[in-house]
Amino acid sequence: MIQITLPDGSQRDFPGPVTVAEVAASIGAGLAKAALAGKVDGKVVDTSYQIAANSALSIITAKDADGLEVIRHSTAHLLAYAVKELFPEAQVTIGPVIEHGFFYDFSYKRPFTPEDLAAIEKKMATLAALDEPVLRRVLQRDEAVAYFKSLGEHYKAEIIESIPADQEVSLYREGKFEDLCRGPHVPRTGKLKHFKLMKVAGAYWRGDHKNEMLQRIYGTAWATKDDLQQHLTMLEEAEKRDHRKLGRELDLFHIDEHSPGTVFWHPKGWTLWQGVEQYMRKVYQDNGYLEVKGPQIIDKSLWEKTGHWDKYRENMFVTESEKRDYALKPMNCPGHILIYKHGIKSYRDLPLRFGEFGACHRNEPSGGLHGIMRVRAFTQDDGHIFCTEDQIQAEVVAFTTLLQKVYKDFGFTNIIYKLSTRPEKRIGTEESWDRAEHALAEGLRASGCDFEYLPGEGAFYGPKIEYTLKDALGRPWQCGTIQVDPNLPERLDAEFVGEDGARHRPIMLHRAIVGSLERFIGILIEESAGALPAWLAPVQVAVLNITDAQADYCRSVAKTLQNQGLRVNLDLRNEKITYKIREHSMQKLPYLIVIGDKEMAAGAVAVRARGGQDLGAMPLEAFIQRISSDIANKSAA
């Protein structure tokens, strides 16, 4: 007799081994039809999986997160099936699930075209409609190698040959197509209904640039038609907001092949940058941070002491002078400890908060670079707090409150809080980990934050909190963090004199709010779709004349606004006013001032707010009061 325990605690007995599908059928025909997979004692398995001992079981449907992953995994195989049907000479390689979808890499004699992609997607729909069963079988490794070689699938054979000889591998067949996979998969192809192929990109075999360039087809798959449509709509909106596109259109920055992975800031883009940096500098000043500045190039010996030379060397830019090896700093932490160590520190000095707009360089792979979001040269709002263990909780409360205010000022109120706890490989005592994790958790609770734990995701030296903001499209961006680190102070011999007169090690808290300024500005551009709030907009108001007769008055208005500290564009070109209004509106300026004879005679200005809103004529002082209020309140026009 086998006893199956269901999620509600109820139990069902079966006379012998039973499949997941059979258990679902015993519960009800509706569940049996909806079942995509099962979770047996925490492991996701096919519905054909046979349960041979007492087990806990939950039936997975399309409503479950695990069910969506099974759908996407199975759709990747459906993609490979369709490609082999249409292009028999293509060789299949790997096809994993990724966020929101899947991809599959192929080797083929010519590039796939957009027309090919459309044909493949149509073939996928035809194959899915056949509702063919998806069947699993197991082979010995060498038998599987021989099988795929007989099919001409040399990439699959190479993958299997890397598996130990005494192991078995599982294969899944649907119709005429069979693929190597651990599974699980949907029971029938008819379960796959809501998918779309997105694009083709290049990808090196096994991620090694020395290997052949393959063709990677990306797709997305969802449980329902509505979910798919919502995702596609979100992607369309995201494309409109792409910071790279808006960066060109608004003349903010560009990326140049002469310096890949670095940003060339144009005047308007650098004005935006300065708006963010100066705001964050004021945050430092108002919250007890002492701004410091460390060197860009540091001797190899320091990076050896910190462990970066051994573990991070391939991501560092190195140079040499007078037979000494140096590295461009990839982070600011070691430099801050050297500043901390300059002079004796007392317990009365703690907590000691250092902040730096530190320029860092990391040798990111070229394939991973993405506009200003993922670069090789970036600047962080980097801060480090030197404190005692007893001060950690209070510092977390203060930092969390500060971070919430900063995000709100930038327009973000939806924040996700996650606490990453001790990993399997770590240093320090269990007691020290207990205290550090407790301090972080209590700091979040005292700040009124609901949070989730990420077990095992902490650094090897200490736990951390991750602060993730959500933008207007619901996309998450992990920007802020605070991490407990007793390791670097130990490695670099940082000390303070305690109340007892003895030497003690400080705890180092790594903290950032916006993180990389480049990345954060990219997020701001996409969040606002380029329509930045008045306090951040590179140009806050444009002054436009209708005819040359108003030119002198326009100059006077512009000068008055500039004297108020506003960023003004004076446009006296001999162009139709409708053309000038349209052109400046496309630059997404918060305000346009239009001046004709009527406004000049009245000593007034006609004001248009962003979005084409006509605010009518008003005294210049009234407009200054309005825009000054927008800026002071950090609100959009």
Secondary structure, 3 states (H helix, E strand, C coil): CEEEECCCCCEEEECCCEEHHHHHHHHCHHHHHHCCEEEECCEEECCCCEECCCEEEEEECCCCHHHHHHHHHHHHHHHHHHHHHHCCCCEECCCCEECCEEEEEEECCCCCCHHHHHHHHHHHHHHHHCCCEEEEEEEEHHHHHHHHHHCCCHHHHHHHHCCCCCCEEEEEEECCEEEECCCCCCCEHHHCCEEEEEEEEEEEHHHCCCCCEEEEEEEEEECCHHHHHHHHHHHHHHHHHCHHHHHHHCCCEECCCCCCCCCEECHHHHHHHHHHHHHHHHHHHHCCEEECCCCCEEEHHHHHHHCHHHHCHHHCCEEEECCEEEEECCCCHHHHHHHHHCCCCEHHHCCEEEEEEEEEECCCCHHHCECCCECCEEEEEEEEEEECHHHHHHHHHHHHHHHHHHHHHCCCCCEEEEEECCCCCCCCCHHHHHHHHHHHHHHHHHCCCCEEEECCCCECCECEEEEEEECCCCCEEEEEEEEEECHHHHHCCCCEECCCCCEECCEEEEEEEEEEHHHHHHHHHHHHCCCCCCCCCCCCEEEEECCHHHHHHHHHHHHHHHHCCCCEEEECCCCCHHHHHHHHHHCCCCEEEEECHHHHHHCEEEEEECCCEEEEEEEHHHHHHHHHHHHHCCCCC
